[in-house]
Amino acid sequence: MGEIQRPGALYQQVAAEIRSGIAAGEYKPGSPLPSETQLIERYKVSRPTVRKAIAALRAEGLIEVIHGKGSYVRAIPAPAVTIERTITRTGKTFQTGHHMWEQAEAPAVYRTTTTATTGPLLGLDEGEALFGVDRLLTDPKTGTRAMHRVLIPFATAADEAEQLAEAPDTEPEQIYAILTAAGHKLTWQETVSARMPLPDERSTLDIPDATPIVHTARVTLGNDDRPLILEELRASADRAQLAYRITADRPHQLRAV
């Protein structure tokens, strides 16, 4: 291949050529890219241009740079674990899909307030008082990590379940049972998004460079579809995938079965 003639910044042209080679199978997952010197000769560009192209592809997650060895086409493995998101119920006992996961450390309990993001999910204005509980979970079979957060409005603790004010770190399955005993017929509404991790999420979840996370936001709804609590689950998208049992009784909601 001779000197590239495509429009745009030179390093972007080089990155586009390498990207096309990866897509076409010229550079296979797990295989090394040509050396910097070989790329310079192939594309007739300078070393800084090649390095900027490699940096751009690394930021996209297409390649990884191994110190002392060079650049390799990143192999994207199948997710190590499937997290079942359907909630099941047997009698008065509820169960979630990650009930067998282990807690890597004691839950962190704190007081916080609703934000512009969490407030609307809970049907509250921004700045309303909440109990927060953060857990770091690990799958005992694969070592996959997940960050789980429960946000309990003071109003829920005061009006529906006073024991939650005394023990906000009650397990979610037990919270469902407490709310049911208080007279609520529970339903759940969940949204799923993908985004790049924040620095603390990246380190806590041990996420490789340029890897997004999956972020779920599950609202437990009581009578009259009143939001009672909010749960968030975050996991590395290259380690975990989500599975749901879909029913047709109420659109866009998951029910206990």
C-alpha positions as CSV (number, residue, x, y, z in Angstrom):
1,M,0.0,0.0,0.0
2,G,1.4,3.4,-1.0
3,E,1.0,6.8,0.5
4,I,-2.5,7.5,1.6
5,Q,-4.4,10.2,-0.1
6,R,-7.7,10.5,1.9
7,P,-8.9,13.8,3.3
8,G,-8.6,14.7,7.0
9,A,-5.8,14.9,9.5
10,L,-3.0,12.6,8.5
11,Y,-3.1,10.5,11.7
12,Q,-6.9,10.1,11.2
13,Q,-6.2,8.8,7.7
14,V,-3.7,6.2,9.1
15,A,-6.1,5.2,11.8
16,A,-8.9,4.7,9.2
17,E,-6.6,2.5,7.1
18,I,-5.7,0.3,10.1
19,R,-9.3,0.3,11.3
20,S,-10.4,-1.0,7.8
21,G,-7.7,-3.7,8.0
22,I,-9.0,-4.8,11.4
23,A,-12.6,-4.9,10.0
24,A,-11.5,-6.9,6.9
25,G,-9.6,-9.4,9.0
26,E,-6.2,-8.4,7.8
27,Y,-5.3,-7.8,11.4
28,K,-6.9,-10.5,13.4
29,P,-8.0,-10.3,17.1
30,G,-5.0,-11.0,19.4
31,S,-2.4,-10.5,16.7
32,P,0.2,-7.8,16.7
33,L,0.1,-4.8,14.5
34,P,3.1,-4.0,12.3
35,S,5.9,-2.1,14.2
36,E,6.0,1.7,14.1
37,T,8.8,1.5,11.6
38,Q,6.8,-0.8,9.3
39,L,3.8,1.5,9.6
40,I,5.9,4.5,8.8
41,E,7.2,2.8,5.7
42,R,3.8,1.5,4.7
43,Y,1.9,4.7,4.9
44,K,4.8,7.2,4.2
45,V,4.2,9.2,7.3
46,S,6.2,10.4,10.3
47,R,6.6,8.5,13.6
48,P,4.5,11.1,15.6
49,T,1.7,10.6,13.0
50,V,1.8,6.8,13.5
51,R,1.8,7.2,17.3
52,K,-1.2,9.5,17.2
53,A,-3.1,7.0,15.0
54,I,-2.3,4.2,17.4
55,A,-3.4,6.4,20.4
56,A,-6.7,7.1,18.6
57,L,-7.4,3.4,17.9
58,R,-6.5,2.6,21.5
59,A,-9.0,5.2,22.8
60,E,-11.6,3.5,20.6
61,G,-10.9,0.1,22.2
62,L,-9.7,-1.5,19.0
63,I,-6.2,-2.1,20.1
64,E,-4.2,-2.5,23.3
65,V,-0.6,-1.5,23.8
66,I,1.5,-4.0,25.8
67,H,4.6,-2.4,27.3
68,G,7.7,-3.8,25.7
69,K,5.8,-5.8,23.1
70,G,3.9,-3.4,20.9
71,S,0.4,-2.9,19.8
72,Y,-2.1,-5.7,19.5
73,V,-5.6,-6.0,18.0
74,R,-7.8,-6.3,20.9
75,A,-9.7,-9.6,21.3
76,I,-13.2,-9.0,22.5
77,P,-14.2,-12.0,24.6
78,A,-17.7,-13.1,25.2
79,P,-19.0,-11.7,28.6
80,A,-17.9,-13.8,31.5
81,V,-21.2,-13.7,33.3
82,T,-24.9,-13.2,32.6
83,I,-26.8,-11.3,35.2
84,E,-30.4,-12.3,35.4
85,R,-32.5,-9.2,36.1
86,T,-35.9,-10.8,36.5
87,I,-37.3,-10.7,40.1
88,T,-38.9,-13.9,41.3
89,R,-41.2,-14.4,44.3
90,T,-42.0,-17.6,46.3
91,G,-44.5,-16.9,49.0
92,K,-43.2,-13.9,51.0
93,T,-39.6,-14.4,49.7
94,F,-38.2,-12.4,46.8
95,Q,-35.1,-13.2,44.8
96,T,-32.9,-11.2,42.4
97,G,-30.5,-12.5,39.7
98,H,-27.4,-11.6,41.7
99,H,-28.4,-13.0,45.1
100,M,-25.6,-15.5,45.0
101,W,-22.9,-12.8,44.4
102,E,-20.6,-12.2,47.3
103,Q,-20.0,-8.8,49.0
104,A,-16.4,-7.9,48.7
105,E,-16.6,-5.5,51.6
106,A,-19.1,-4.2,54.1
107,P,-21.8,-2.0,52.7
108,A,-21.2,1.8,52.8
109,V,-24.2,3.6,54.3
110,Y,-24.6,7.3,54.1
111,R,-27.1,10.2,53.7
112,T,-27.4,12.0,50.4
113,T,-30.0,13.9,48.3
114,T,-31.7,13.5,45.0
115,T,-30.0,14.9,41.9
116,A,-31.2,16.0,38.6
117,T,-30.9,12.4,37.5
118,T,-32.2,10.4,40.5
119,G,-35.0,12.9,41.5
120,P,-37.2,12.3,38.5
121,L,-36.8,8.5,38.8
122,L,-38.1,8.7,42.4
123,G,-40.8,11.3,41.6
124,L,-39.0,13.8,43.9
125,D,-37.5,17.3,43.5
126,E,-33.8,17.7,43.4
127,G,-32.3,18.0,46.9
128,E,-34.7,15.6,48.7
129,A,-33.1,13.6,51.5
130,L,-32.1,10.0,50.8
131,F,-30.4,7.1,52.5
132,G,-27.7,5.6,50.3
133,V,-26.2,2.2,50.5
134,D,-23.3,1.1,48.2
135,R,-22.2,-2.5,47.8
136,L,-19.3,-4.0,45.9
137,L,-20.3,-7.4,44.6
138,T,-18.3,-10.2,43.0
139,D,-19.4,-13.2,41.1
140,P,-17.8,-16.2,42.9
141,K,-17.4,-18.2,39.7
142,T,-15.8,-15.6,37.4
143,G,-14.6,-12.8,39.7
144,T,-16.6,-10.3,37.8
145,R,-17.3,-7.2,39.9
146,A,-20.5,-5.1,40.1
147,M,-21.3,-1.9,42.0
148,H,-24.8,-1.9,43.5
149,R,-26.4,1.2,45.0
150,V,-29.7,1.5,46.8
151,L,-31.3,4.9,47.3
152,I,-34.1,5.1,49.9
153,P,-36.1,8.3,50.2
154,F,-36.6,9.5,53.8
155,A,-40.3,9.6,52.9
156,T,-40.3,5.9,52.1
157,A,-38.6,5.1,55.4
158,A,-40.9,7.3,57.4
159,D,-44.2,6.4,55.8
160,E,-43.8,2.9,54.6
161,A,-41.1,1.0,56.5
162,E,-39.6,2.6,59.6
163,Q,-37.1,-0.2,60.0
164,L,-35.4,1.0,56.8
165,A,-34.5,4.2,58.7
166,E,-32.8,2.1,61.3
167,A,-31.2,-0.4,58.9
168,P,-30.9,1.2,55.4
169,D,-28.4,-1.6,54.5
170,T,-31.2,-4.2,54.5
171,E,-30.8,-6.5,51.5
172,P,-33.0,-5.4,48.5
173,E,-34.9,-8.7,48.6
174,Q,-35.8,-8.1,52.2
175,I,-36.8,-4.5,51.4
176,Y,-39.2,-5.9,48.8
177,A,-40.7,-8.2,51.5
178,I,-41.0,-5.3,54.0
179,L,-42.7,-3.0,51.5
180,T,-45.1,-5.9,50.5
181,A,-45.9,-6.5,54.2
182,A,-46.7,-2.7,54.4
183,G,-49.5,-3.3,51.9
184,H,-47.8,-2.5,48.6
185,K,-48.3,-4.6,45.4
186,L,-44.9,-4.1,43.9
187,T,-43.9,-3.6,40.3
188,W,-40.5,-2.6,38.9
189,Q,-39.4,-0.3,36.1
190,E,-35.8,-0.5,34.8
191,T,-33.7,1.4,32.3
192,V,-30.4,0.3,30.9
193,S,-27.7,2.5,29.4
194,A,-24.0,2.3,28.4
195,R,-21.4,4.9,29.0
196,M,-17.7,5.2,29.7
197,P,-16.7,4.8,33.4
198,L,-15.8,7.5,35.8
199,P,-12.2,7.1,37.2
200,D,-13.5,5.6,40.5
201,E,-15.7,3.1,38.6
202,R,-12.9,2.1,36.4
203,S,-10.6,1.3,39.3
204,T,-13.2,-0.3,41.5
205,L,-14.5,-2.6,38.7
206,D,-11.0,-3.2,37.3
207,I,-12.0,-2.1,33.8
208,P,-9.5,-2.2,30.8
209,D,-8.8,0.9,28.8
210,A,-11.6,2.2,26.5
211,T,-14.2,-0.2,27.9
212,P,-17.7,1.0,28.7
213,I,-20.0,0.0,31.6
214,V,-23.6,-1.1,31.6
215,H,-25.6,1.0,34.0
216,T,-29.1,-0.1,35.2
217,A,-31.5,2.0,37.1
218,R,-34.4,0.0,38.7
219,V,-37.3,1.8,40.4
220,T,-39.5,-0.2,42.8
221,L,-43.0,1.0,42.5
222,G,-45.7,0.6,45.1
223,N,-49.5,1.2,45.0
224,D,-50.6,3.8,42.5
225,D,-47.2,3.4,40.8
226,R,-45.6,5.4,43.5
227,P,-41.7,5.2,43.4
228,L,-40.4,3.8,46.6
229,I,-36.7,3.0,46.2
230,L,-34.1,3.3,43.4
231,E,-31.4,0.7,42.7
232,E,-28.4,1.1,40.4
233,L,-26.1,-1.6,39.1
234,R,-22.9,-0.9,37.3
235,A,-20.7,-3.6,35.6
236,S,-18.0,-3.7,32.9
237,A,-19.6,-4.3,29.5
238,D,-16.9,-6.7,28.5
239,R,-17.5,-8.9,31.6
240,A,-21.2,-8.9,32.1
241,Q,-24.4,-9.0,30.1
242,L,-28.0,-8.6,31.3
243,A,-30.9,-11.0,30.8
244,Y,-34.6,-10.4,31.3
245,R,-37.8,-12.4,31.5
246,I,-40.3,-10.3,29.5
247,T,-44.0,-10.5,30.3
248,A,-47.0,-8.9,28.6
249,D,-49.1,-8.0,31.6
250,R,-47.9,-4.3,31.8
251,P,-45.8,-2.7,29.1
252,H,-42.3,-1.5,30.1
253,Q,-42.5,-3.0,33.6
254,L,-41.1,-6.1,35.3
255,R,-43.3,-7.9,37.8
256,A,-42.5,-10.4,40.5
257,V,-43.5,-13.8,39.4
